[in-house]
């Protein structure tokens, strides 16, 4: 179950022919648009996360392995 804290209305201009087909096939516009937008946002979030991970990889590659091992052991000992 999704809880919506609020919503907004968006509009889009489409060709008349497409609207006629939407009506003919009984396409539920709001469901289709909502799902498509959610999928696009999810795709972009994953893309952004992958870019951030790549940047972190570059940063960590500059840290010597023995330093990383030391930090991990230190962290585990502090828990």
Rosetta blueprint (number, residue, H / E / L):
1 X L
2 X L
3 X L
4 X L
5 X L
6 X L
7 X L
8 X L
9 X L
10 X L
11 X L
12 X L
13 X L
14 X L
15 X L
16 X H
17 X H
18 X H
19 X H
20 X H
21 X H
22 X H
23 X H
24 X H
25 X H
26 X L
27 X L
28 X L
29 X H
30 X H
31 X H
32 X H
33 X H
34 X H
35 X H
36 X H
37 X H
38 X H
39 X H
40 X H
41 X H
42 X H
43 X H
44 X H
45 X H
46 X H
47 X H
48 X H
49 X H
50 X H
51 X H
52 X H
53 X H
54 X H
55 X H
56 X H
57 X H
58 X H
59 X H
60 X H
61 X H
62 X L
63 X L
64 X L
65 X H
66 X H
67 X H
68 X H
69 X H
70 X H
71 X H
72 X H
73 X H
74 X H
75 X H
76 X H
77 X H
78 X H
79 X L
